Structures are given as C-alpha cells and as structure tokens.
Amino acid sequence: MGILCAPLAGSFSDRQGPFRMVVFGVILMLLAWAVFWGWNSMPGMVVGILLLDAGEQCVLIANQHTIYSLRPDARNRLNTLFMCVMFIGGACGSLTATWLWETIHSWPLISSTGAGLVIMGMWIAIRRKYSGPYSGT
C-alpha cells in the first residue's frame, strides 16, 4: 500500500504543501487504529494494516519533502538522520505495545495508545505549522 501512496503523496505535497498531506496521513492512521480497536478479526487486521501503512507513508513523504527543503545540499545526511529517528520511534512503539500486551493483555488499550501517539504527532505538526518548517505552506 505504501508503494502506491508514495508517488501520490509526493505530488500532492509538491502542489499543496506538506502540512495537508500530514493531516491526511494522520486521518488514515487514526482510522486504522479505530479499525484495530473495533474490528477484532483477521479482515479487520488486514484493513487496519493497509490504512496504517498508507497513512504512515503519506506522513513520511510529506516530512521528507519538508526536510529536503531545509538544506538541499545535505539531503543524504538529513534523510539518514530522519530515517534513524523514524526507526527508533517505530522500535519504541513496538516495545510499548509489547509491554502493554505482556502486562495488561488489552488490545483496546494498545489501539488507544497507538491512536494517542498519532494524535500527539499531529499536535506537534500543528505547532510546527505555525512556528517552523511548515510555515507559509
């Protein structure tokens, strides 16, 4: 799903600015966590994974669009740092979900935590929109 979304997210970010693509990606990810929370079956898991992957890819491409515009001569270094932080964040999310499952055994709590982290990311993006790299787009 991410492969299908990447070119669309890139061209949309070029035309409309990265912030709108971040919002769209966050909406997809929140929808994915709602599916995970409420549709407790294998088809629900597949739909949730597809939505989560599409949303994450939209946010990833929009954020790459933003960091590439910061210093075009340092794209490789910026992207290396960006991807390292992304993988560290993903590992921390996996660790948190595993810990919640092992200690509390609550799928709704894991889904709610995932949605909460997405909302926190959106809150950060909104703050940056009005004070940082997203300004003016």
N, CA, C and O atoms as a GROMACS GRO file, in nm:
protein
  548
    1MET      N    1   0.083  -0.120   0.000
    1MET     CA    2   0.000   0.000   0.000
    1MET      C    3   0.087   0.125   0.000
    1MET      O    4   0.055   0.224  -0.066
    2GLY      N    5   0.196   0.120   0.076
    2GLY     CA    6   0.285   0.235   0.082
    2GLY      C    7   0.345   0.270  -0.054
    2GLY      O    8   0.363   0.387  -0.086
    3ILE      N    9   0.376   0.167  -0.133
    3ILE     CA   10   0.432   0.190  -0.266
    3ILE      C   11   0.332   0.264  -0.354
    3ILE      O   12   0.371   0.348  -0.435
    4LEU      N   13   0.206   0.232  -0.339
    4LEU     CA   14   0.103   0.300  -0.419
    4LEU      C   15   0.083   0.444  -0.374
    4LEU      O   16   0.052   0.531  -0.455
    5CYS      N   17   0.099   0.469  -0.245
    5CYS     CA   18   0.075   0.602  -0.190
    5CYS      C   19   0.190   0.699  -0.212
    5CYS      O   20   0.168   0.820  -0.221
    6ALA      N   21   0.312   0.649  -0.219
    6ALA     CA   22   0.430   0.737  -0.221
    6ALA      C   23   0.428   0.837  -0.336
    6ALA      O   24   0.447   0.956  -0.310
    7PRO      N   25   0.406   0.796  -0.461
    7PRO     CA   26   0.408   0.896  -0.568
    7PRO      C   27   0.294   0.998  -0.555
    7PRO      O   28   0.311   1.116  -0.585
    8LEU      N   29   0.178   0.950  -0.512
    8LEU     CA   30   0.064   1.041  -0.494
    8LEU      C   31   0.091   1.141  -0.382
    8LEU      O   32   0.061   1.260  -0.395
    9ALA      N   33   0.148   1.092  -0.272
    9ALA     CA   34   0.178   1.180  -0.159
    9ALA      C   35   0.284   1.282  -0.198
    9ALA      O   36   0.275   1.398  -0.158
   10GLY      N   37   0.383   1.241  -0.275
   10GLY     CA   38   0.487   1.333  -0.319
   10GLY      C   39   0.433   1.443  -0.408
   10GLY      O   40   0.464   1.560  -0.388
   11SER      N   41   0.352   1.406  -0.507
   11SER     CA   42   0.299   1.509  -0.597
   11SER      C   43   0.200   1.599  -0.525
   11SER      O   44   0.194   1.719  -0.553
   12PHE      N   45   0.121   1.543  -0.433
   12PHE     CA   46   0.029   1.626  -0.356
   12PHE      C   47   0.106   1.724  -0.267
   12PHE      O   48   0.068   1.841  -0.256
   13SER      N   49   0.213   1.677  -0.204
   13SER     CA   50   0.296   1.765  -0.120
   13SER      C   51   0.360   1.875  -0.203
   13SER      O   52   0.373   1.989  -0.156
   14ASP      N   53   0.399   1.843  -0.325
   14ASP     CA   54   0.457   1.945  -0.413
   14ASP      C   55   0.354   2.052  -0.448
   14ASP      O   56   0.387   2.171  -0.452
   15ARG      N   57   0.230   2.011  -0.474
   15ARG     CA   58   0.126   2.106  -0.515
   15ARG      C   59   0.063   2.180  -0.399
   15ARG      O   60   0.042   2.301  -0.407
   16GLN      N   61   0.032   2.110  -0.291
   16GLN     CA   62  -0.047   2.167  -0.182
   16GLN      C   63   0.033   2.200  -0.057
   16GLN      O   64  -0.017   2.266   0.034
   17GLY      N   65   0.156   2.155  -0.050
   17GLY     CA   66   0.236   2.173   0.069
   17GLY      C   67   0.229   2.050   0.157
   17GLY      O   68   0.129   1.977   0.154
   18PRO      N   69   0.333   2.025   0.236
   18PRO     CA   70   0.340   1.902   0.313
   18PRO      C   71   0.241   1.893   0.429
   18PRO      O   72   0.203   1.783   0.468
   19PHE      N   73   0.199   2.006   0.485
   19PHE     CA   74   0.113   2.000   0.603
   19PHE      C   75  -0.020   1.931   0.574
   19PHE      O   76  -0.067   1.852   0.655
   20ARG      N   77  -0.080   1.958   0.460
   20ARG     CA   78  -0.208   1.893   0.426
   20ARG      C   79  -0.191   1.743   0.410
   20ARG      O   80  -0.281   1.666   0.446
   21MET      N   81  -0.077   1.701   0.358
   21MET     CA   82  -0.053   1.557   0.344
   21MET      C   83  -0.032   1.494   0.480
   21MET      O   84  -0.074   1.380   0.503
   22VAL      N   85   0.032   1.566   0.571
   22VAL     CA   86   0.047   1.515   0.708
   22VAL      C   87  -0.091   1.496   0.771
   22VAL      O   88  -0.116   1.393   0.833
   23VAL      N   89  -0.179   1.592   0.755
   23VAL     CA   90  -0.315   1.582   0.811
   23VAL      C   91  -0.387   1.462   0.750
   23VAL      O   92  -0.451   1.385   0.823
   24PHE      N   93  -0.377   1.444   0.619
   24PHE     CA   94  -0.442   1.330   0.554
   24PHE      C   95  -0.386   1.198   0.606
   24PHE      O   96  -0.462   1.104   0.634
   25GLY      N   97  -0.254   1.191   0.619
   25GLY     CA   98  -0.192   1.069   0.671
   25GLY      C   99  -0.234   1.039   0.814
   25GLY      O  100  -0.257   0.924   0.850
   26VAL      N  101  -0.245   1.143   0.896
   26VAL     CA  102  -0.288   1.125   1.035
   26VAL      C  103  -0.432   1.074   1.039
   26VAL      O  104  -0.465   0.986   1.120
   27ILE      N  105  -0.518   1.127   0.953
   27ILE     CA  106  -0.657   1.079   0.949
   27ILE      C  107  -0.661   0.931   0.912
   27ILE      O  108  -0.735   0.854   0.972
   28LEU      N  109  -0.580   0.891   0.814
   28LEU     CA  110  -0.575   0.749   0.776
   28LEU      C  111  -0.526   0.662   0.892
   28LEU      O  112  -0.580   0.554   0.917
   29MET      N  113  -0.423   0.711   0.964
   29MET     CA  114  -0.371   0.632   1.076
   29MET      C  115  -0.471   0.624   1.190
   29MET      O  116  -0.484   0.518   1.253
   30LEU      N  117  -0.542   0.732   1.219
   30LEU     CA  118  -0.645   0.727   1.324
   30LEU      C  119  -0.757   0.632   1.284
   30LEU      O  120  -0.808   0.558   1.369
   31LEU      N  121  -0.794   0.633   1.156
   31LEU     CA  122  -0.894   0.538   1.108
   31LEU      C  123  -0.844   0.394   1.124
   31LEU      O  124  -0.922   0.306   1.160
   32ALA      N  125  -0.716   0.372   1.098
   32ALA     CA  126  -0.658   0.238   1.115
   32ALA      C  127  -0.668   0.194   1.260
   32ALA      O  128  -0.707   0.080   1.286
   33TRP      N  129  -0.634   0.282   1.354
   33TRP     CA  130  -0.642   0.243   1.496
   33TRP      C  131  -0.786   0.220   1.539
   33TRP      O  132  -0.812   0.136   1.625
   34ALA      N  133  -0.879   0.294   1.480
   34ALA     CA  134  -1.021   0.269   1.510
   34ALA      C  135  -1.062   0.131   1.457
   34ALA      O  136  -1.137   0.059   1.523
   35VAL      N  137  -1.014   0.095   1.339
   35VAL     CA  138  -1.042  -0.038   1.284
   35VAL      C  139  -0.982  -0.146   1.374
   35VAL      O  140  -1.049  -0.244   1.405
   36PHE      N  141  -0.857  -0.127   1.415
   36PHE     CA  142  -0.794  -0.224   1.506
   36PHE      C  143  -0.874  -0.240   1.634
   36PHE      O  144  -0.893  -0.351   1.683
   37TRP      N  145  -0.922  -0.129   1.688
   37TRP     CA  146  -0.993  -0.130   1.815
   37TRP      C  147  -1.129  -0.198   1.803
   37TRP      O  148  -1.169  -0.274   1.891
   38GLY      N  149  -1.201  -0.171   1.692
   38GLY     CA  150  -1.339  -0.217   1.683
   38GLY      C  151  -1.366  -0.340   1.598
   38GLY      O  152  -1.471  -0.402   1.612
   39TRP      N  153  -1.274  -0.376   1.510
   39TRP     CA  154  -1.298  -0.487   1.418
   39TRP      C  155  -1.198  -0.597   1.451
   39TRP      O  156  -1.093  -0.606   1.389
   40ASN      N  157  -1.232  -0.678   1.548
   40ASN     CA  158  -1.142  -0.776   1.603
   40ASN      C  159  -1.148  -0.907   1.525
   40ASN      O  160  -1.205  -1.006   1.572
   41SER      N  161  -1.088  -0.906   1.405
   41SER     CA  162  -1.084  -1.027   1.322
   41SER      C  163  -0.968  -1.014   1.225
   41SER      O  164  -0.904  -0.909   1.218
   42MET      N  165  -0.942  -1.119   1.150
   42MET     CA  166  -0.834  -1.115   1.052
   42MET      C  167  -0.860  -1.011   0.943
   42MET      O  168  -0.768  -0.936   0.909
   43PRO      N  169  -0.981  -1.004   0.884
   43PRO     CA  170  -1.005  -0.898   0.786
   43PRO      C  171  -0.986  -0.758   0.845
   43PRO      O  172  -0.936  -0.667   0.778
   44GLY      N  173  -1.026  -0.740   0.970
   44GLY     CA  174  -1.005  -0.611   1.036
   44GLY      C  175  -0.858  -0.579   1.050
   44GLY      O  176  -0.817  -0.464   1.033
   45MET      N  177  -0.778  -0.680   1.081
   45MET     CA  178  -0.634  -0.661   1.093
   45MET      C  179  -0.574  -0.620   0.958
   45MET      O  180  -0.490  -0.530   0.952
   46VAL      N  181  -0.616  -0.686   0.852
   46VAL     CA  182  -0.564  -0.654   0.718
   46VAL      C  183  -0.603  -0.512   0.678
   46VAL      O  184  -0.518  -0.436   0.631
   47VAL      N  185  -0.728  -0.475   0.696
   47VAL     CA  186  -0.773  -0.339   0.662
   47VAL      C  187  -0.697  -0.236   0.746
   47VAL      O  188  -0.653  -0.134   0.695
   48GLY      N  189  -0.683  -0.264   0.875
   48GLY     CA  190  -0.611  -0.172   0.963
   48GLY      C  191  -0.466  -0.155   0.922
   48GLY      O  192  -0.414  -0.044   0.922
   49ILE      N  193  -0.400  -0.265   0.886
   49ILE     CA  194  -0.260  -0.258   0.843
   49ILE      C  195  -0.247  -0.178   0.714
   49ILE      O  196  -0.155  -0.096   0.701
   50LEU      N  197  -0.337  -0.199   0.619
   50LEU     CA  198  -0.331  -0.123   0.494
   50LEU      C  199  -0.351   0.027   0.519
   50LEU      O  200  -0.280   0.109   0.462
   51LEU      N  201  -0.447   0.061   0.604
   51LEU     CA  202  -0.470   0.202   0.636
   51LEU      C  203  -0.351   0.263   0.710
   51LEU      O  204  -0.310   0.375   0.681
   52LEU      N  205  -0.297   0.189   0.805
   52LEU     CA  206  -0.183   0.238   0.882
   52LEU      C  207  -0.061   0.258   0.792
   52LEU      O  208   0.009   0.358   0.804
   53ASP      N  209  -0.037   0.164   0.702
   53ASP     CA  210   0.075   0.176   0.610
   53ASP      C  211   0.058   0.295   0.517
   53ASP      O  212   0.152   0.371   0.494
   54ALA      N  213  -0.062   0.312   0.462
   54ALA     CA  214  -0.088   0.426   0.372
   54ALA      C  215  -0.071   0.558   0.446
   54ALA      O  216  -0.010   0.651   0.394
   55GLY      N  217  -0.126   0.568   0.566
   55GLY     CA  218  -0.114   0.691   0.644
   55GLY      C  219   0.029   0.722   0.681
   55GLY      O  220   0.073   0.837   0.672
   56GLU      N  221   0.102   0.621   0.724
   56GLU     CA  222   0.242   0.641   0.762
   56GLU      C  223   0.324   0.684   0.640
   56GLU      O  224   0.411   0.770   0.652
   57GLN      N  225   0.297   0.625   0.527
   57GLN     CA  226   0.370   0.662   0.405
   57GLN      C  227   0.341   0.806   0.365
   57GLN      O  228   0.432   0.878   0.323
   58CYS      N  229   0.216   0.849   0.377
   58CYS     CA  230   0.182   0.988   0.346
   58CYS      C  231   0.257   1.085   0.437
   58CYS      O  232   0.311   1.186   0.390
   59VAL      N  233   0.262   1.055   0.566
   59VAL     CA  234   0.332   1.142   0.660
   59VAL      C  235   0.483   1.137   0.634
   59VAL      O  236   0.550   1.240   0.639
   60LEU      N  237   0.536   1.020   0.605
   60LEU     CA  238   0.678   1.005   0.576
   60LEU      C  239   0.719   1.091   0.457
   60LEU      O  240   0.816   1.166   0.465
   61ILE      N  241   0.646   1.081   0.347
   61ILE     CA  242   0.679   1.156   0.225
   61ILE      C  243   0.666   1.306   0.250
   61ILE      O  244   0.751   1.383   0.206
   62ALA      N  245   0.561   1.347   0.321
   62ALA     CA  246   0.544   1.490   0.350
   62ALA      C  247   0.658   1.542   0.436
   62ALA      O  248   0.708   1.653   0.413
   63ASN      N  249   0.700   1.465   0.534
   63ASN     CA  250   0.811   1.509   0.619
   63ASN      C  251   0.943   1.509   0.543
   63ASN      O  252   1.027   1.596   0.566
   64GLN      N  253   0.963   1.413   0.454
   64GLN     CA  254   1.083   1.416   0.371
   64GLN      C  255   1.082   1.540   0.281
   64GLN      O  256   1.185   1.604   0.260
   65HIS      N  257   0.966   1.574   0.229
   65HIS     CA  258   0.951   1.696   0.149
   65HIS      C  259   0.998   1.817   0.229
   65HIS      O  260   1.067   1.904   0.178
   66THR      N  261   0.959   1.821   0.356
   66THR     CA  262   0.996   1.933   0.443
   66THR      C  263   1.146   1.935   0.472
   66THR      O  264   1.210   2.039   0.460
   67ILE      N  265   1.202   1.821   0.508
   67ILE     CA  266   1.344   1.822   0.545
   67ILE      C  267   1.434   1.846   0.424
   67ILE      O  268   1.541   1.906   0.436
   68TYR      N  269   1.392   1.800   0.307
   68TYR     CA  270   1.472   1.824   0.187
   68TYR      C  271   1.478   1.972   0.154
   68TYR      O  272   1.576   2.019   0.097
   69SER      N  273   1.374   2.045   0.187
   69SER     CA  274   1.374   2.189   0.158
   69SER      C  275   1.457   2.268   0.259
   69SER      O  276   1.489   2.384   0.235
   70LEU      N  277   1.492   2.207   0.372
   70LEU     CA  278   1.571   2.278   0.472
   70LEU      C  279   1.712   2.308   0.422
   70LEU      O  280   1.762   2.420   0.434
   71ARG      N  281   1.774   2.206   0.366
   71ARG     CA  282   1.911   2.221   0.316
   71ARG      C  283   1.930   2.123   0.200
   71ARG      O  284   1.974   2.010   0.220
   72PRO      N  285   1.897   2.167   0.079
   72PRO     CA  286   1.905   2.076  -0.037
   72PRO      C  287   2.043   2.014  -0.057
   72PRO      O  288   2.053   1.904  -0.112
   73ASP      N  289   2.149   2.082  -0.016
   73ASP     CA  290   2.283   2.028  -0.034
   73ASP      C  291   2.316   1.917   0.066
   73ASP      O  292   2.419   1.851   0.053
   74ALA      N  293   2.231   1.897   0.165
   74ALA     CA  294   2.257   1.795   0.268
   74ALA      C  295   2.146   1.690   0.273
   74ALA      O  296   2.120   1.634   0.379
   75ARG      N  297   2.083   1.664   0.160
   75ARG     CA  298   1.970   1.570   0.158
   75ARG      C  299   2.005   1.433   0.214
   75ARG      O  300   1.930   1.378   0.294
   76ASN      N  301   2.116   1.378   0.174
   76ASN     CA  302   2.154   1.243   0.219
   76ASN      C  303   2.172   1.238   0.370
   76ASN      O  304   2.123   1.147   0.437
   77ARG      N  305   2.242   1.336   0.424
   77ARG     CA  306   2.265   1.337   0.569
   77ARG      C  307   2.136   1.359   0.645
   77ARG      O  308   2.110   1.294   0.746
   78LEU      N  309   2.053   1.452   0.595
   78LEU     CA  310   1.925   1.476   0.662
   78LEU      C  311   1.836   1.353   0.657
   78LEU      O  312   1.771   1.318   0.756
   79ASN      N  313   1.832   1.288   0.541
   79ASN     CA  314   1.748   1.170   0.529
   79ASN      C  315   1.798   1.056   0.617
   79ASN      O  316   1.718   0.981   0.674
   80THR      N  317   1.930   1.041   0.630
   80THR     CA  318   1.986   0.938   0.718
   80THR      C  319   1.942   0.963   0.862
   80THR      O  320   1.897   0.871   0.930
   81LEU      N  321   1.956   1.085   0.908
   81LEU     CA  322   1.914   1.120   1.043
   81LEU      C  323   1.763   1.100   1.060
   81LEU      O  324   1.718   1.044   1.160
   82PHE      N  325   1.687   1.146   0.963
   82PHE     CA  326   1.541   1.132   0.968
   82PHE      C  327   1.499   0.986   0.978
   82PHE      O  328   1.414   0.951   1.060
   83MET      N  329   1.557   0.901   0.893
   83MET     CA  330   1.519   0.759   0.894
   83MET      C  331   1.563   0.690   1.022
   83MET      O  332   1.493   0.602   1.072
   84CYS      N  333   1.678   0.728   1.076
   84CYS     CA  334   1.721   0.672   1.206
   84CYS      C  335   1.619   0.706   1.315
   84CYS      O  336   1.581   0.620   1.394
   85VAL      N  337   1.577   0.830   1.318
   85VAL     CA  338   1.477   0.872   1.418
   85VAL      C  339   1.345   0.799   1.394
   85VAL      O  340   1.279   0.758   1.490
   86MET      N  341   1.306   0.781   1.268
   86MET     CA  342   1.182   0.708   1.237
   86MET      C  343   1.189   0.563   1.288
   86MET      O  344   1.093   0.514   1.348
   87PHE      N  345   1.302   0.496   1.265
   87PHE     CA  346   1.314   0.358   1.309
   87PHE      C  347   1.323   0.348   1.461
   87PHE      O  348   1.271   0.252   1.519
   88ILE      N  349   1.387   0.442   1.525
   88ILE     CA  350   1.389   0.444   1.672
   88ILE      C  351   1.248   0.463   1.726
   88ILE      O  352   1.209   0.395   1.821
   89GLY      N  353   1.172   0.554   1.665
   89GLY     CA  354   1.032   0.574   1.706
   89GLY      C  355   0.949   0.448   1.686
   89GLY      O  356   0.868   0.413   1.772
   90GLY      N  357   0.968   0.381   1.573
   90GLY     CA  358   0.895   0.257   1.548
   90GLY      C  359   0.931   0.148   1.648
   90GLY      O  360   0.844   0.074   1.694
   91ALA      N  361   1.059   0.139   1.681
   91ALA     CA  362   1.103   0.040   1.780
   91ALA      C  363   1.044   0.071   1.917
   91ALA      O  364   1.004  -0.020   1.989
   92CYS      N  365   1.040   0.198   1.954
   92CYS     CA  366   0.980   0.236   2.083
   92CYS      C  367   0.831   0.206   2.085
   92CYS      O  368   0.779   0.161   2.187
   93GLY      N  369   0.762   0.229   1.973
   93GLY     CA  370   0.620   0.195   1.965
   93GLY      C  371   0.598   0.045   1.977
   93GLY      O  372   0.506   0.002   2.046
   94SER      N  373   0.682  -0.034   1.912
   94SER     CA  374   0.670  -0.180   1.922
   94SER      C  375   0.698  -0.227   2.064
   94SER      O  376   0.630  -0.315   2.116
   95LEU      N  377   0.800  -0.169   2.127
   95LEU     CA  378   0.832  -0.203   2.265
   95LEU      C  379   0.715  -0.169   2.358
   95LEU      O  380   0.681  -0.248   2.446
   96THR      N  381   0.656  -0.053   2.338
   96THR     CA  382   0.541  -0.012   2.422
   96THR      C  383   0.424  -0.108   2.403
   96THR      O  384   0.363  -0.150   2.501
   97ALA      N  385   0.391  -0.141   2.278
   97ALA     CA  386   0.280  -0.232   2.252
   97ALA      C  387   0.306  -0.370   2.312
   97ALA      O  388   0.217  -0.431   2.370
   98THR      N  389   0.430  -0.418   2.298
   98THR     CA  390   0.465  -0.548   2.357
   98THR      C  391   0.452  -0.545   2.508
   98THR      O  392   0.397  -0.638   2.567
   99TRP      N  393   0.502  -0.439   2.570
   99TRP     CA  394   0.492  -0.426   2.715
   99TRP      C  395   0.346  -0.421   2.760
   99TRP      O  396   0.309  -0.485   2.858
  100LEU      N  397   0.263  -0.344   2.690
  100LEU     CA  398   0.121  -0.337   2.726
  100LEU      C  399   0.054  -0.474   2.712
  100LEU      O  400  -0.026  -0.513   2.797
  101TRP      N  401   0.087  -0.546   2.606
  101TRP     CA  402   0.026  -0.676   2.586
  101TRP      C  403   0.071  -0.776   2.693
  101TRP      O  404  -0.010  -0.852   2.746
  102GLU      N  405   0.199  -0.774   2.725
  102GLU     CA  406   0.252  -0.868   2.824
  102GLU      C  407   0.202  -0.837   2.966
  102GLU      O  408   0.184  -0.930   3.045
  103THR      N  409   0.182  -0.712   2.998
  103THR     CA  410   0.144  -0.677   3.136
  103THR      C  411  -0.007  -0.664   3.155
  103THR      O  412  -0.059  -0.701   3.260
  104ILE      N  413  -0.077  -0.611   3.055
  104ILE     CA  414  -0.220  -0.581   3.075
  104ILE      C  415  -0.311  -0.668   2.988
  104ILE      O  416  -0.428  -0.685   3.022
  105HIS      N  417  -0.261  -0.723   2.880
  105HIS     CA  418  -0.338  -0.808   2.787
  105HIS      C  419  -0.463  -0.737   2.735
  105HIS      O  420  -0.572  -0.795   2.734
  106SER      N  421  -0.447  -0.613   2.692
  106SER     CA  422  -0.563  -0.536   2.647
  106SER      C  423  -0.540  -0.480   2.506
  106SER      O  424  -0.465  -0.384   2.488
  107TRP      N  425  -0.605  -0.543   2.408
  107TRP     CA  426  -0.594  -0.493   2.272
  107TRP      C  427  -0.655  -0.353   2.258
  107TRP      O  428  -0.596  -0.270   2.190
  108PRO      N  429  -0.770  -0.324   2.319
  108PRO     CA  430  -0.822  -0.187   2.310
  108PRO      C  431  -0.726  -0.083   2.367
  108PRO      O  432  -0.717   0.028   2.315
  109LEU      N  433  -0.653  -0.118   2.474
  109LEU     CA  434  -0.556  -0.023   2.529
  109LEU      C  435  -0.440  -0.002   2.432
  109LEU      O  436  -0.393   0.111   2.416
  110ILE      N  437  -0.394  -0.107   2.367
  110ILE     CA  438  -0.287  -0.094   2.268
  110ILE      C  439  -0.334  -0.006   2.153
  110ILE      O  440  -0.261   0.082   2.107
  111SER      N  441  -0.456  -0.030   2.105
  111SER     CA  442  -0.511   0.051   1.996
  111SER      C  443  -0.528   0.196   2.038
  111SER      O  444  -0.499   0.287   1.960
  112SER      N  445  -0.574   0.218   2.159
  112SER     CA  446  -0.590   0.355   2.209
  112SER      C  447  -0.455   0.424   2.224
  112SER      O  448  -0.443   0.543   2.196
  113THR      N  449  -0.354   0.352   2.267
  113THR     CA  450  -0.220   0.408   2.280
  113THR      C  451  -0.165   0.446   2.143
  113THR      O  452  -0.106   0.553   2.127
  114GLY      N  453  -0.184   0.359   2.045
  114GLY     CA  454  -0.141   0.391   1.908
  114GLY      C  455  -0.209   0.516   1.856
  114GLY      O  456  -0.144   0.603   1.798
  115ALA      N  457  -0.340   0.525   1.877
  115ALA     CA  458  -0.413   0.645   1.833
  115ALA      C  459  -0.365   0.768   1.909
  115ALA      O  460  -0.353   0.876   1.851
  116GLY      N  461  -0.337   0.753   2.038
  116GLY     CA  462  -0.287   0.864   2.118
  116GLY      C  463  -0.152   0.914   2.068
  116GLY      O  464  -0.127   1.035   2.065
  117LEU      N  465  -0.065   0.823   2.028
  117LEU     CA  466   0.065   0.863   1.973
  117LEU      C  467   0.048   0.936   1.840
  117LEU      O  468   0.121   1.031   1.811
  118VAL      N  469  -0.047   0.893   1.759
  118VAL     CA  470  -0.074   0.961   1.632
  118VAL      C  471  -0.127   1.102   1.660
  118VAL      O  472  -0.087   1.198   1.594
  119ILE      N  473  -0.217   1.115   1.757
  119ILE     CA  474  -0.269   1.247   1.793
  119ILE      C  475  -0.158   1.337   1.845
  119ILE      O  476  -0.153   1.456   1.813
  120MET      N  477  -0.067   1.280   1.924
  120MET     CA  478   0.046   1.358   1.974
  120MET      C  479   0.134   1.406   1.857
  120MET      O  480   0.180   1.520   1.858
  121GLY      N  481   0.156   1.321   1.760
  121GLY     CA  482   0.231   1.360   1.642
  121GLY      C  483   0.162   1.472   1.565
  121GLY      O  484   0.227   1.562   1.514
  122MET      N  485   0.029   1.464   1.556
  122MET     CA  486  -0.046   1.570   1.488
  122MET      C  487  -0.036   1.701   1.563
  122MET      O  488  -0.024   1.808   1.503
  123TRP      N  489  -0.041   1.694   1.694
  123TRP     CA  490  -0.027   1.814   1.776
  123TRP      C  491   0.108   1.880   1.751
  123TRP      O  492   0.117   2.003   1.740
  124ILE      N  493   0.212   1.799   1.741
  124ILE     CA  494   0.346   1.852   1.712
  124ILE      C  495   0.348   1.915   1.573
  124ILE      O  496   0.406   2.022   1.554
  125ALA      N  497   0.285   1.850   1.476
  125ALA     CA  498   0.281   1.904   1.340
  125ALA      C  499   0.207   2.038   1.336
  125ALA      O  500   0.248   2.130   1.265
  126ILE      N  501   0.100   2.049   1.412
  126ILE     CA  502   0.025   2.175   1.416
  126ILE      C  503   0.111   2.285   1.476
  126ILE      O  504   0.113   2.398   1.426
  127ARG      N  505   0.182   2.254   1.581
  127ARG     CA  506   0.272   2.354   1.642
  127ARG      C  507   0.380   2.397   1.543
  127ARG      O  508   0.413   2.515   1.535
  128ARG      N  509   0.435   2.301   1.469
  128ARG     CA  510   0.538   2.334   1.370
  128ARG      C  511   0.480   2.414   1.255
  128ARG      O  512   0.549   2.499   1.198
  129LYS      N  513   0.356   2.388   1.220
  129LYS     CA  514   0.291   2.461   1.110
  129LYS      C  515   0.297   2.610   1.134
  129LYS      O  516   0.317   2.689   1.042
  130TYR      N  517   0.279   2.648   1.259
  130TYR     CA  518   0.270   2.789   1.290
  130TYR      C  519   0.400   2.847   1.348
  130TYR      O  520   0.405   2.965   1.383
  131SER      N  521   0.505   2.764   1.357
  131SER     CA  522   0.628   2.818   1.410
  131SER      C  523   0.755   2.761   1.347
  131SER      O  524   0.865   2.798   1.387
  132GLY      N  525   0.741   2.672   1.250
  132GLY     CA  526   0.862   2.607   1.200
  132GLY      C  527   0.863   2.582   1.052
  132GLY      O  528   0.816   2.664   0.974
  133PRO      N  529   0.918   2.466   1.012
  133PRO     CA  530   0.941   2.435   0.871
  133PRO      C  531   0.815   2.437   0.784
  133PRO      O  532   0.825   2.460   0.663
  134TYR      N  533   0.697   2.412   0.842
  134TYR     CA  534   0.575   2.413   0.762
  134TYR      C  535   0.524   2.554   0.736
  134TYR      O  536   0.432   2.571   0.656
  135SER      N  537   0.579   2.655   0.802
  135SER     CA  538   0.529   2.791   0.790
  135SER      C  539   0.522   2.834   0.643
  135SER      O  540   0.614   2.812   0.564
  136GLY      N  541   0.412   2.896   0.612
  136GLY     CA  542   0.396   2.951   0.477
  136GLY      C  543   0.347   2.852   0.375
  136GLY      O  544   0.334   2.888   0.258
  137THR      N  545   0.319   2.727   0.412
  137THR     CA  546   0.270   2.630   0.315
  137THR      C  547   0.133   2.583   0.353
  137THR      O  548   0.074   2.500   0.283
   0.00000   0.00000   0.00000
